[in-house]
Amino acid sequence: QISRLAKDTATKDFSDILLVLTGEVNLQSLLKVLENWARIDSSPFKYTLNNGTHVIITQHNAGIKYSLFTEQVFRTFLEDVLKIKADIKVTDNTVILKIPEKW
């Protein structure tokens, strides 16, 4: 059920959110929105570019179900919409995205 909801959110809503907030639907707009979202929510957020890989770490403190939901949203959006393969790991309260700079 979490997976289905995440896929629906990623394919139907996430592109619209990026478009409204940034005017674009691409990796840069995703990075901007994630950083702003974390700042507004006062959630720990770290972004680095290491050896050609974008590394995004977010902490949400909402539990494993939210981590799994977020992982599926990101995976579906990146793979189905942006056509990017990413390495995504989760813990109970953290989501780690590793996205190659060139895909």
C-alpha positions as CSV (number, residue, x, y, z in Angstrom):
1,Q,0.0,0.0,0.0
2,I,2.9,2.4,0.8
3,S,4.5,1.5,-2.5
4,R,1.3,2.2,-4.5
5,L,0.7,5.6,-2.7
6,A,4.4,6.6,-3.3
7,K,4.3,5.7,-7.0
8,D,1.1,7.7,-7.4
9,T,2.6,10.7,-5.6
10,A,5.8,10.6,-7.6
11,T,4.1,10.3,-11.0
12,K,1.1,12.6,-10.4
13,D,2.1,15.2,-7.9
14,F,5.9,15.6,-7.6
15,S,6.5,17.0,-11.1
16,D,3.7,19.5,-10.5
17,I,5.2,20.6,-7.2
18,L,8.6,21.1,-8.8
19,L,7.1,23.0,-11.7
20,V,5.1,25.3,-9.5
21,L,8.0,26.0,-7.0
22,T,10.9,26.3,-9.5
23,G,9.5,26.5,-13.0
24,E,11.4,23.4,-14.0
25,V,11.3,19.6,-13.6
26,N,14.9,18.4,-13.5
27,L,17.5,17.3,-11.0
28,Q,18.5,20.9,-10.1
29,S,14.9,21.8,-9.3
30,L,14.6,18.6,-7.1
31,L,17.7,19.6,-5.2
32,K,16.4,23.2,-4.6
33,V,13.0,21.9,-3.4
34,L,14.6,19.3,-1.1
35,E,16.9,21.9,0.5
36,N,14.1,24.4,1.0
37,W,11.8,21.8,2.3
38,A,14.3,20.7,4.9
39,R,15.0,24.3,5.9
40,I,11.3,25.1,6.3
41,D,10.8,21.9,8.3
42,S,14.0,22.4,10.3
43,S,15.0,18.9,9.3
44,P,18.7,18.0,9.1
45,F,19.8,18.1,5.5
46,K,23.2,17.6,3.8
47,Y,24.1,18.0,0.2
48,T,27.5,17.3,-1.3
49,L,29.0,16.6,-4.7
50,N,31.6,14.0,-4.3
51,N,33.6,12.5,-7.2
52,G,30.8,13.1,-9.6
53,T,28.0,11.9,-7.3
54,H,25.3,14.1,-5.8
55,V,24.8,12.9,-2.2
56,I,21.7,14.0,-0.4
57,I,21.0,13.0,3.2
58,T,17.8,14.0,4.9
59,Q,16.6,13.1,8.4
60,H,12.9,13.2,9.1
61,N,12.4,11.4,12.5
62,A,9.0,10.0,11.3
63,G,9.9,6.3,11.3
64,I,10.6,3.5,8.9
65,K,7.3,3.7,7.1
66,Y,7.9,7.3,6.1
67,S,11.5,6.4,5.0
68,L,10.1,3.6,2.8
69,F,7.5,5.9,1.4
70,T,10.1,8.6,0.7
71,E,12.5,6.1,-0.9
72,Q,9.8,4.9,-3.3
73,V,8.7,8.5,-4.2
74,F,12.3,9.4,-5.0
75,R,13.1,6.2,-6.8
76,T,9.9,6.4,-9.0
77,F,10.4,10.1,-9.7
78,L,14.1,9.8,-10.6
79,E,13.7,6.6,-12.7
80,D,10.3,7.2,-14.4
81,V,10.3,10.9,-14.8
82,L,13.9,12.0,-14.9
83,K,15.3,8.7,-16.2
84,I,18.1,8.7,-13.6
85,K,19.2,5.6,-11.7
86,A,20.0,6.4,-8.2
87,D,21.4,4.5,-5.2
88,I,18.9,5.1,-2.3
89,K,19.3,3.8,1.2
90,V,17.1,4.3,4.2
91,T,17.2,3.9,7.9
92,D,14.4,4.3,10.4
93,N,14.7,8.1,10.2
94,T,17.0,8.9,7.3
95,V,17.0,8.8,3.5
96,I,20.3,8.8,1.6
97,L,20.3,9.5,-2.2
98,K,23.3,9.0,-4.3
99,I,22.8,10.3,-7.9
100,P,25.5,10.2,-10.5
101,E,26.3,13.7,-11.9
102,K,26.2,12.3,-15.4
103,W,23.5,9.7,-16.1
